[in-house]
């Protein structure tokens, strides 16, 4: 009998102490997609490693390769791969030859295409076990197939290929697990109808990388040192980085669908982030506790916004997409190939600490690392030459989990010598000699305690071993998966049409992709060189003939970034001039998304702005509490007020929330705001009013055919919006037209149609309220970016 012959041979080689111990049961491993790329490169080698590691464990194995390919060609393809399997260096050639021969004898190929094929496979497994007199311990089904095939395969396994009662089932799934939250929920719902949660093992191969897999054990074994410093009081920032030199050529079909955030950040880098930020459970050996802590860490992450990310695309990507996907020459891809994302946790431990996740293709080097940089409060009076340089308190203090490649070219854990000597497991990690010629983050390697694995193992070998041992904490649960997509999907939606920074690729990128953190957001440090811009995209010089007027008023137009810069400067000039003349400046600001970038610009770059003498008013407000994220005041406070020094009593939010009610007419909120304006603003004439334009032509919260605010004596009115929240409070058109200056900001392609329409219509505020803006004794200036102006 086949299995008995294999066991006898292994016993003869000294792998097993006695036949009596071979009684733990039989495991059938079914690899679906057995002739695919992933199987060829990693999975068969991982399964062979499992067999080598567990051959003396008391379990017997058979390995079933499966694919859609017919029996003979499939068998040929599979065995071509199996013949190339290798043993680790510490296995003798003779023993390797025997193990490899046995593995090949225990492996067979099946065509799995129809429901009947799965029934036949099940029958063959049962027959084999009956003939060998073995009890079944369990079955592993490894899905190395595209996700669209999951549901059908799951149905077949569930209906006709499950092991008998008493034996376990483990189903292994490869990413991508959905494209966004909705698709991930749909896929999860389909799978859970066939498999129990404990039966599913979602693979993120980065969790098998030795440096990443050691983050939690490292934190656990070094609690004594880390507990006092692993927090916001001591950690300056954390960087989680995966850089690649290769581009997406040959994979643009996949990449166009996913992009760098879905491909790398949402899974690999986020998993590393969880290992760093989660609270350590009391019992690290309990997978449920580890997974629960991880889920809590997800729940404490602060939501991402558009300005939480900087995005880029290497120059050749567009032409590669056009060529590989047969796209037209004018096709412009909005898929990012580079992303830097700033993440914050609102947990008590990590509040205020920036976590930077960065990845990209066509970069200057191939390297991956997790770097925890600690604050350094020391000032060393004595010169560096007179001190023990290695342990100097003035040198950077950091812990680095080095994933591989780069200068070290090996997985490693590095701890600054001026922090502590870490506890490391002797059997699996060893201290390496620090080479003084190598520098990591500006410091010689000798400045660190450096540890590398005693035995380097491929990530898939590690994960396949963890599947065998049922270590669920190394895999992605449904709950954690949906938490991750719930975190990333809003950002993905908000940046879907965001312009990308083009970069040449490789070392030529120089400082082009450097970015900085300002006021909780990120922005590229350098302006994008004009010569890198897409030749299909019109240059500012192409617009020299554009009229300098729009609707008979002055027009300022540029690319959005330049336009916002110009607008911010013009507001500052107006403020400074007005304060010099009258001692104070009354500024009324609109809500909505367009002014957010302006608020951020004013906060970051205009330190001479006379905030001390500025009164801030709102043009309109949504009828929600001021602490609600939908509130215009909340947005204004988040992006501007909390970052500048405006006196508290100079800030005038609209009174939409009175008597624990929202915008109830008899509460008199509109009259209250009108009286405040009359009391503080001379002649009720604001020095500057900033407006926007909706796609329907509304401005402030004055909507087409509005019953209030378009005419009459009222200065502050309640209005109805066609979209939620419906109730609004707004300055009236007559009050806006009393302003000394009115600036109208219009951004983005989405505003092109209304901009074109407004260029043609006359004074028709009932249809298009913005057309009624015409200051009686002041000036109106339009700030329209090129995309809104020309589409």
C-alpha positions in Angstrom: 0.0 0.0 0.0 1.3 3.4 -1.0 1.2 5.2 2.4 2.6 2.2 4.3 5.5 2.0 1.8 6.2 5.7 2.3 6.1 5.4 6.1 8.4 2.4 6.1 11.0 4.3 4.0 10.8 7.3 6.3 11.2 5.0 9.4 14.2 3.4 7.8 15.7 6.8 7.4 15.4 7.4 11.1 12.6 10.0 10.9 10.2 8.3 13.2 10.8 6.7 16.6 8.1 4.0 16.3 5.2 2.8 14.2 2.9 3.0 17.2 3.2 6.8 17.2 1.9 7.0 13.6 -1.7 7.2 14.7 -2.7 10.8 14.8 -4.7 10.6 11.6 -4.4 11.5 8.0 -4.3 15.0 6.4 -5.3 15.6 2.8 -4.0 18.8 1.3 -5.7 20.0 -1.9 -4.0 22.8 -3.8 -6.5 24.5 -6.2 -4.6 26.3 -9.0 -1.8 23.9 -8.7 -0.2 24.8 -12.0 -0.5 28.6 -11.6 2.3 31.1 -10.9 1.9 31.4 -7.1 1.9 27.6 -6.8 5.0 27.2 -8.9 6.9 30.0 -7.1 5.9 29.4 -3.5 3.1 27.1 -2.6 4.5 23.7 -3.6 7.8 24.6 -1.9 5.8 25.6 1.2 3.9 22.3 1.2 7.1 20.4 0.8 8.6 22.3 3.7 5.5 21.4 5.8 6.0 17.7 4.9 9.7 17.8 5.8 8.9 19.5 9.1 6.0 17.3 10.1 7.0 13.9 8.6 7.7 12.7 12.2 4.7 14.4 13.8 2.5 11.3 13.7 0.3 12.6 10.9 0.3 11.1 7.4 -0.2 13.3 4.4 -1.4 13.2 0.8 -1.1 16.2 -1.5 -3.6 16.7 -4.3 -2.8 19.3 -7.0 -6.0 20.5 -8.8 -6.7 22.8 -11.7 -9.1 23.2 -14.7 -6.5 21.7 -17.0 -7.2 18.2 -18.3 -5.5 15.2 -16.5 -2.5 14.5 -18.7 -1.2 18.0 -19.4 -2.0 19.1 -15.9 -0.1 16.2 -14.4 2.9 16.9 -16.6 2.9 20.6 -15.6 2.5 19.8 -11.9 5.3 17.2 -11.8 7.7 19.6 -13.7 7.3 21.9 -10.7 7.6 19.2 -8.1 10.9 17.9 -9.6 12.5 21.3 -8.9 11.7 21.4 -5.2 14.6 22.1 -2.9 15.6 21.2 0.6 17.1 23.7 3.2 20.9 23.7 3.4 20.9 21.8 6.7 19.2 18.7 5.2 21.8 16.2 3.8 21.6 15.3 0.1 20.7 11.7 0.8 17.9 12.5 3.2 16.7 15.3 0.8 16.5 12.8 -2.1 14.4 10.4 0.0 12.0 13.1 1.3 11.6 14.5 -2.2 10.9 11.1 -3.7 8.3 10.3 -1.0 6.6 13.7 -1.4 6.3 13.1 -5.2 4.8 9.6 -4.5 2.3 11.2 -2.1 1.2 13.9 -4.6 -1.3 13.4 -7.4 -3.1 15.6 -9.9 -6.9 16.0 -10.4 -8.9 18.0 -12.8 -11.5 19.9 -10.7 -14.0 21.5 -13.1 -17.4 20.1 -12.4 -19.5 19.1 -9.3 -18.9 15.5 -10.3 -15.1 16.0 -10.2 -15.3 17.1 -6.5 -17.5 14.0 -5.7 -14.8 11.8 -7.3 -12.0 13.4 -5.4 -13.9 12.9 -2.1 -14.5 9.2 -3.0 -10.8 8.8 -3.8 -9.7 10.3 -0.4 -12.2 8.0 1.4 -11.1 4.9 -0.5 -7.5 5.6 0.1 -8.0 6.0 3.8 -10.1 2.9 4.0 -7.5 0.8 2.2 -4.7 2.1 4.4 -6.8 1.7 7.6 -6.3 5.4 8.5 -8.5 7.8 10.4 -9.0 11.2 8.8 -7.7 14.1 10.8 -8.6 16.9 8.4 -8.5 18.5 5.0 -6.8 21.7 3.8 -8.1 23.3 0.6 -5.8 26.1 -0.6 -7.5 28.4 -3.1 -4.7 29.7 -5.3 -7.3 30.9 -7.8 -8.9 34.3 -8.7 -11.5 35.5 -6.2 -14.4 35.3 -8.8 -14.0 31.5 -8.6 -14.3 31.3 -4.8 -18.0 30.9 -4.5 -18.4 28.1 -7.0 -15.5 26.1 -5.5 -16.8 26.8 -2.0 -20.2 25.4 -3.0 -18.7 22.2 -4.4 -16.5 21.6 -1.3 -19.4 22.2 1.0 -21.8 19.9 -0.8 -19.5 17.0 -1.7 -16.0 17.3 -0.4 -16.1 18.0 3.3 -14.3 15.6 5.7 -16.5 13.3 7.9 -17.6 14.4 11.4 -14.7 14.5 13.8 -12.2 15.7 11.2 -11.5 19.4 10.6 -11.7 21.5 7.5 -9.3 24.4 6.7 -9.9 26.6 3.7 -7.1 29.0 2.7 -7.9 32.1 0.6 -5.6 34.4 -1.2 -6.1 38.2 -1.6 -7.6 40.3 -3.0 -10.5 40.0 -0.7 -12.7 42.5 -2.4 -12.1 45.9 -4.0 -13.8 48.0 -1.3 -16.1 47.6 1.7 -19.2 46.7 -0.3 -17.5 44.0 -2.4 -15.7 42.6 0.6 -19.0 42.3 2.5 -20.6 40.6 -0.5 -17.7 38.0 -0.8 -17.7 37.4 2.9 -21.5 36.8 2.9 -21.1 34.3 0.1 -18.3 32.4 1.8 -19.9 32.3 5.3 -22.9 30.5 3.7 -20.5 27.6 3.0 -17.8 27.7 5.6 -17.6 28.5 9.3 -15.4 31.4 10.4 -13.0 29.1 12.1 -12.6 27.1 8.9 -11.4 30.1 6.8 -7.7 31.2 6.7 -7.3 34.4 4.7 -3.6 34.8 3.7 -1.7 38.0 3.8 1.8 36.7 3.0 3.4 39.6 4.8 2.3 38.1 8.1 4.6 35.3 7.3 7.6 37.6 6.8 9.9 36.8 9.7 10.5 40.4 10.8 6.7 41.2 10.7 5.8 37.9 12.4 8.2 38.8 15.2 6.7 42.2 16.1 4.2 40.8 18.6 6.6 38.2 20.2 9.2 41.0 20.4 6.7 43.3 22.2 5.7 40.5 24.5 9.2 39.3 25.4 10.4 42.9 26.0 7.4 44.3 27.9 9.7 45.2 30.8 11.6 47.7 28.6 8.8 48.7 26.2 5.9 49.3 28.6 7.2 52.7 29.8 8.1 54.0 26.3 5.7 52.3 23.8 3.3 55.3 23.8 2.7 58.9 22.7 4.9 60.4 25.3 8.0 58.8 23.9 7.4 57.8 20.3 7.9 60.6 17.8 6.6 58.8 14.8 6.3 55.4 13.1 7.2 54.6 9.4 5.9 51.5 7.7 7.5 51.3 4.2 7.5 49.0 1.3 9.5 50.3 -1.7 9.8 48.5 -5.1 12.1 49.2 -8.0 9.9 47.2 -10.4 7.0 48.8 -12.3 3.6 47.4 -13.1 4.5 46.3 -16.6 2.8 43.0 -17.5 0.4 43.5 -14.6 -1.5 46.7 -15.6 -4.8 44.8 -15.9 -4.6 44.0 -12.2 -3.1 47.3 -11.3 -5.7 49.4 -13.1 -8.3 47.7 -11.0 -6.5 47.9 -7.6 -3.6 50.5 -7.5 -1.0 50.8 -4.8 -3.4 51.4 -1.8 -5.5 48.3 -2.4 -2.5 46.2 -3.4 -0.2 47.0 -0.5 -1.4 49.5 2.1 -4.9 48.2 2.8 -3.5 44.8 3.7 0.3 44.3 4.2 1.1 47.7 5.8 -2.1 47.9 7.7 -1.5 44.5 9.3 2.0 45.7 10.4 0.3 48.8 11.8 -2.1 46.7 13.8 0.8 44.7 15.3 2.4 48.0 16.5 -0.7 49.7 17.8 -2.8 47.0 19.4 -2.8 46.4 23.1 -1.0 43.2 24.0 -3.4 40.6 25.5 -2.5 39.0 28.7 -2.3 35.6 27.0 -0.5 35.9 23.7 -1.0 32.2 23.0 -4.8 32.6 22.7 -5.6 33.5 19.1 -9.1 34.9 20.0 -7.6 37.4 22.4 -4.9 38.6 19.9 -7.6 39.0 17.1 -9.9 40.9 19.5 -7.1 43.3 20.4 -6.4 43.8 16.8 -10.0 44.6 16.1 -10.0 47.2 18.9 -6.9 48.8 17.4 -8.9 49.2 14.1 -11.7 50.8 15.9 -9.5 53.5 17.4 -8.1 54.7 14.1 -9.1 58.2 13.1 -11.0 58.4 9.7 -8.9 59.2 6.7 -9.6 62.3 4.5 -8.5 63.3 1.1 -5.6 65.3 2.5 -4.4 62.3 4.5 -2.6 61.0 1.4 -0.2 62.0 -1.3 -0.4 60.1 -4.5 1.9 59.6 -7.5 2.2 57.7 -10.8 5.4 56.8 -12.6 5.6 58.4 -16.0 5.7 55.3 -18.1 2.6 53.8 -16.5 0.0 55.5 -18.8 1.7 54.2 -22.0 2.0 50.7 -20.5 -1.7 50.7 -19.8 -2.5 52.0 -23.3 -0.4 49.3 -24.8 -1.4 46.3 -22.6 -5.1 47.1 -22.3 -5.5 48.6 -25.8 -6.6 52.0 -24.5 -6.9 55.1 -26.7 -3.9 57.4 -26.9 -5.7 60.1 -24.9 -6.7 57.7 -22.1 -5.6 59.1 -18.7 -5.3 56.6 -15.8 -6.1 57.9 -12.3 -4.5 54.8 -10.7 -1.8 55.6 -8.1 1.4 53.7 -8.2 2.8 55.6 -5.2 1.1 56.6 -2.0 2.1 58.1 1.3 -0.7 58.1 3.9 -0.7 59.7 7.3 -2.7 57.7 9.9 -3.6 58.7 13.5 -5.0 56.5 16.3 -7.3 58.1 18.9 -6.4 55.5 21.5 -5.0 56.9 24.7 -1.6 55.2 24.0 -1.1 56.6 20.5 -3.0 59.9 20.3 -1.0 62.5 18.4 1.6 60.0 17.1 1.9 60.1 13.2 2.0 56.7 11.5 3.3 57.0 7.9 2.5 54.2 5.5 4.4 54.5 2.2 4.7 52.2 -0.8 5.3 52.6 -4.5 6.6 51.1 -7.7 9.5 52.4 -9.8 11.2 53.8 -6.7 14.9 54.1 -6.0 15.4 50.9 -4.0 13.7 47.6 -3.0 13.3 47.6 0.7 10.7 47.0 3.4 10.8 48.1 7.0 8.8 49.1 10.1 10.6 51.9 12.0 9.7 53.2 15.4 11.5 56.5 16.1 11.6 57.7 19.7 11.7 61.3 20.9 15.0 62.5 22.1 15.0 65.0 24.9 18.7 64.8 25.6 21.2 67.5 25.0 24.8 66.3 25.3 27.3 69.0 26.3 30.4 67.0 25.8 31.7 66.5 22.2 30.9 63.3 20.4 34.6 62.2 20.2 34.9 62.2 24.0 31.9 59.9 24.6 31.0 56.3 24.0 29.5 57.0 20.6 27.5 53.8 20.5 25.5 54.5 23.7 25.3 58.3 23.3 21.9 59.6 24.5 22.0 62.2 21.8 21.9 59.7 18.9 18.6 58.7 17.4 16.7 56.0 19.3 14.8 53.6 17.2 13.6 50.0 16.8 13.5 48.7 13.3 11.8 45.6 12.0 13.7 45.1 8.7 11.5 43.0 6.3 14.3 42.4 3.8 16.2 43.5 0.7 17.8 46.9 0.9 21.3 47.5 2.5 20.9 44.5 4.9 19.4 42.1 2.4 18.0 39.9 5.2 15.2 40.0 7.7 16.4 41.7 10.9 15.4 43.4 14.2 17.5 46.4 15.1 17.4 48.2 18.4 19.5 51.3 19.1 22.2 50.6 21.7 21.2 53.7 23.6 17.7 52.2 24.2 18.1 48.7 25.7 19.5 45.2 24.8 16.4 43.3 23.7 15.4 39.8 24.8 15.3 37.6 21.7 14.5 33.9 21.4 17.8 32.1 21.2 16.7 29.2 19.0 15.3 31.3 16.2 17.2 34.6 16.3 20.9 35.3 16.7 22.9 38.5 17.2 24.7 39.6 14.1 28.0 41.5 14.1 27.4 45.2 13.3 29.4 46.1 10.2 30.7 49.7 10.5 30.7 50.2 6.7 26.9 49.8 6.6 24.6 52.6 7.6 21.0 52.3 8.4 19.0 55.6 8.7 22.2 57.6 8.9 23.8 55.5 11.6 26.5 52.8 11.4 25.2 49.3 12.0 27.4 49.2 15.1 25.1 51.7 16.8 22.4 49.0 16.9 21.9 45.6 18.5 21.2 43.6 15.3 19.4 40.2 15.2 18.7 38.0 12.2 16.9 34.7 11.9 19.0 31.6 12.6 17.2 30.1 9.6 15.6 32.3 6.9 12.2 31.0 5.9 10.0 31.9 3.0 6.8 33.7 4.1 4.5 31.0 2.6 6.4 28.2 4.4 5.8 30.0 7.7 2.1 30.6 6.9 1.5 27.0 5.7 3.0 25.8 8.9 0.6 28.1 10.8 -2.4 26.7 8.9 -1.3 23.2 9.9 -1.0 24.3 13.6 -4.4 26.2 13.4 -2.7 29.6 14.4 -5.6 31.8 13.4 -3.9 34.9 14.7 -1.6 34.9 11.6 -4.6 35.3 9.3 -7.3 37.8 8.5 -10.7 37.2 10.0 -13.9 38.4 8.4 -14.4 40.9 11.1 -10.9 42.3 10.8 -11.1 42.3 7.0 -14.3 44.4 7.0 -12.8 46.7 9.6 -9.8 47.4 7.3 -12.0 48.0 4.3 -14.3 50.2 6.4 -11.2 52.3 7.3 -9.7 52.6 3.7 -12.8 52.8 1.5 -13.7 56.5 2.3 -10.2 57.5 1.4 -10.3 55.5 -1.8 -13.6 57.1 -2.8 -12.4 60.6 -2.0 -9.2 60.3 -4.1 -10.7 58.4 -7.1 -10.3 61.5 -9.3 -7.5 63.3 -7.5 -4.6 64.5 -9.7 -1.5 62.3 -9.3 2.1 63.5 -9.0 4.0 62.2 -12.0 7.5 60.9 -11.3 10.2 59.6 -13.7 11.0 56.4 -11.8 14.1 55.1 -10.1 16.9 57.3 -8.8 15.7 60.1 -11.0 12.8 60.7 -8.6 15.3 62.4 -6.3 13.2 64.5 -3.8 10.1 64.6 -6.0 8.1 62.2 -3.8 9.2 63.7 -0.5 6.3 64.8 1.6 5.7 66.5 4.9 3.2 66.5 7.7 1.5 69.7 8.6 -1.5 70.1 10.9 -2.4 66.5 10.7 -2.2 66.3 6.9 0.3 65.5 4.3 1.5 67.4 1.2 4.4 67.0 -1.2 7.4 69.1 -0.2 8.4 70.2 -3.7 6.2 71.6 -6.5 5.8 69.3 -9.5 8.1 70.3 -12.3 6.2 71.4 -15.4 8.2 69.2 -17.7 6.9 66.1 -15.9 3.2 67.0 -16.4 1.3 64.8 -18.8 1.7 66.2 -22.3 -2.0 65.5 -22.9 -2.8 67.9 -20.1 -2.8 71.5 -21.0 -0.2 73.7 -19.5 -0.8 77.1 -17.9 0.9 78.8 -20.8 -1.9 77.5 -23.1 -4.3 79.7 -21.3 -2.7 83.1 -21.9 -5.6 84.2 -24.2 -8.3 83.4 -21.6 -10.5 86.4 -20.8 -9.6 88.2 -17.6 -13.3 88.7 -16.9 -16.2 86.3 -16.1 -19.7 87.6 -16.0 -18.3 91.2 -16.3 -16.3 90.7 -13.1 -12.5 90.1 -12.7 -11.4 86.5 -13.2 -8.4 84.7 -11.6 -7.7 81.3 -13.1 -4.9 78.7 -12.6 -4.4 75.1 -11.7 -6.2 74.5 -8.4 -3.0 74.5 -6.2 -1.8 77.8 -7.7 -5.3 79.2 -7.6 -5.7 78.4 -3.8 -2.3 80.0 -3.2 -3.3 83.1 -5.0 -6.7 83.3 -3.2 -5.1 82.9 0.2 -2.6 85.7 -0.6 -5.4 88.0 -1.8 -7.4 87.4 1.4 -4.3 88.1 3.5 -3.6 91.3 1.6 -7.3 92.4 2.0 -7.2 91.6 5.7 -3.9 93.5 6.3 -5.1 96.5 4.4 -8.5 96.6 6.1 -7.0 96.2 9.6 -4.5 99.1 8.9 -7.5 101.3 7.9 -10.2 100.4 10.4 -8.5 98.2 13.1 -10.5 95.1 12.3 -11.4 92.7 9.5 -14.8 91.0 9.2 -14.6 87.8 7.1 -17.6 85.6 6.2 -16.7 82.1 5.1 -18.9 79.5 3.2 -19.0 75.8 4.1 -18.7 72.8 1.8 -15.7 71.0 0.5 -14.1 73.6 -1.8 -12.9 76.0 0.9 -11.1 73.2 2.9 -7.9 73.4 0.9 -8.0 77.2 1.3 -8.4 76.9 5.1 -5.4 74.6 5.2 -3.3 76.9 3.1 -4.1 79.9 5.3 -3.2 77.8 8.4 0.1 76.5 7.0 1.6 79.4 5.1 0.1 82.7 6.2 1.8 83.5 9.5 1.6 87.2 9.0 -2.2 87.1 8.7 -3.8 89.6 11.2 -5.8 86.9 13.0 -5.8 88.9 16.3 -7.9 91.6 14.6 -10.1 89.3 12.4 -13.7 88.4 13.1 -14.8 85.1 11.5 -18.5 84.8 10.5 -20.3 82.0 8.7 -22.1 82.5 5.3 -24.2 79.4 5.9 -24.6 76.5 8.2 -26.3 73.1 8.2 -28.9 72.5 10.9 -26.8 70.0 12.9 -25.0 70.4 16.2 -21.7 72.3 15.8 -19.8 69.1 17.0 -21.3 67.1 14.1 -18.8 66.3 11.2 -21.5 67.6 8.8 -21.3 71.1 10.4 -19.6 73.8 8.4 -18.3 75.2 11.7 -16.8 71.9 12.6 -14.9 71.8 9.3 -13.8 75.4 9.7 -12.6 74.7 13.2 -10.8 71.4 12.2 -9.0 72.9 9.2 -8.4 76.5 10.3 -9.5 77.8 13.6 -7.6 75.3 15.8 -4.4 76.1 14.0 -4.4 79.9 14.1 -4.8 82.5 16.9 -8.2 84.0 16.4 -9.5 85.4 19.7 -12.3 83.2 21.0 -14.8 86.1 21.1 -14.0 87.0 17.5 -15.5 83.7 16.2 -19.2 83.8 15.4 -20.8 80.4 14.6 -24.4 80.5 13.4 -26.9 79.8 16.3 -28.5 76.7 14.7 -28.8 74.8 18.0 -30.9 76.6 20.6 -33.0 75.2 23.4 -31.8 71.7 22.5 -33.5 72.1 19.1 -32.2 72.6 15.6 -33.3 75.6 13.5 -36.8 76.0 15.0 -38.2 79.3 13.7 -39.7 80.4 17.0 -36.3 80.1 18.7 -35.2 83.1 16.7 -31.7 82.0 15.7 -31.8 84.0 12.5 -32.8 87.2 14.3 -30.1 86.6 16.9 -27.4 86.3 14.2 -28.7 89.3 12.3 -28.6 91.4 15.5 -25.0 90.3 16.2 -24.0 91.3 12.7 -25.7 94.7 13.0 -24.0 95.3 16.4 -20.4 94.4 15.3 -20.2 94.9 11.5 -20.3 98.6 10.4 -23.4 99.1 8.2 -23.7 95.3 8.1 -21.1 95.4 5.3 -18.7 92.5 5.6 -15.1 93.3 4.5 -15.0 90.1 2.6 -17.4 87.3 1.8 -16.2 84.0 0.4 -18.7 82.0 -1.6 -18.8 78.8 -3.6 -21.1 77.5 -6.4 -23.1 74.3 -6.4 -23.6 72.3 -9.6 -27.2 73.5 -9.5 -26.1 77.2 -9.2 -26.8 77.5 -5.5 -24.5 79.7 -3.4 -24.3 79.9 0.4 -27.4 77.9 1.3 -29.6 79.8 -1.2 -31.0 77.2 -3.6 -32.9 77.6 -6.9 -36.5 78.7 -6.3 -35.8 79.3 -2.6 -38.6 80.9 -0.7 -36.3 82.8 1.6 -33.2 84.9 1.2 -33.1 85.8 -2.5 -34.9 89.1 -2.0 -36.5 91.2 0.7 -35.4 92.8 3.9 -34.3 89.7 5.9 -30.5 89.4 6.4 -30.3 85.9 7.9 -32.8 83.2 6.8 -33.7 79.6 7.2 -33.7 77.6 3.9 -34.3 74.1 2.6 -31.6 72.1 0.8 -32.6 69.4 -1.7 -29.9 67.1 -0.1 -29.5 66.1 3.5 -29.2 67.7 6.0 -32.2 69.6 4.4 -32.5 72.5 6.9 -30.0 75.3 6.6 -29.3 78.8 7.9 -27.8 81.3 5.5 -27.0 84.9 4.9 -29.4 86.4 2.4 -28.5 87.6 -1.0 -29.2 91.3 -0.1 -26.8 91.1 2.9 -24.1 89.4 0.8 -24.5 92.2 -1.8 -23.7 94.8 0.9 -20.1 93.4 1.3 -17.1 95.4 0.3 -15.6 92.4 -1.5 -17.0 89.0 -2.6 -14.7 86.3 -3.8 -16.3 83.2 -5.5 -14.3 80.0 -5.5 -15.1 77.3 -8.1 -13.0 74.1 -8.3 -12.9 70.9 -10.3 -14.2 69.2 -13.5 -17.5 68.6 -11.7 -18.2 72.4 -11.9 -17.4 72.7 -15.6 -21.1 72.5 -16.7 -22.4 75.1 -14.3 -19.4 77.4 -15.0 -20.2 77.2 -18.8 -23.9 77.9 -18.1 -23.1 80.9 -15.8 -20.9 82.4 -18.5 -24.0 82.7 -20.7 -27.0 83.6 -18.4 -27.9 87.0 -17.1 -29.3 88.1 -13.7 -31.7 85.2 -12.8 -31.3 84.5 -9.1 -34.6 82.6 -8.9 -33.1 80.0 -11.3 -29.4 80.4 -10.4 -28.9 82.1 -7.1 -25.2 82.8 -7.8 -26.2 85.0 -10.7 -27.8 87.3 -8.2 -24.4 88.1 -6.5 -23.6 91.6 -7.4 -22.2 93.8 -4.6 -24.0 97.2 -4.7 -20.9 99.2 -3.8 -18.2 96.5 -3.6 -16.2 94.3 -5.9 -16.9 90.7 -7.1 -13.9 88.5 -8.1 -14.2 85.0 -9.5 -11.5 82.4 -8.7 -12.0 79.5 -11.1 -9.5 76.7 -11.7 -8.7 75.4 -15.2 -10.7 72.2 -14.8 -13.9 74.1 -13.9 -13.3 76.6 -16.6 -12.3 74.3 -19.5 -13.3 70.8 -18.4 
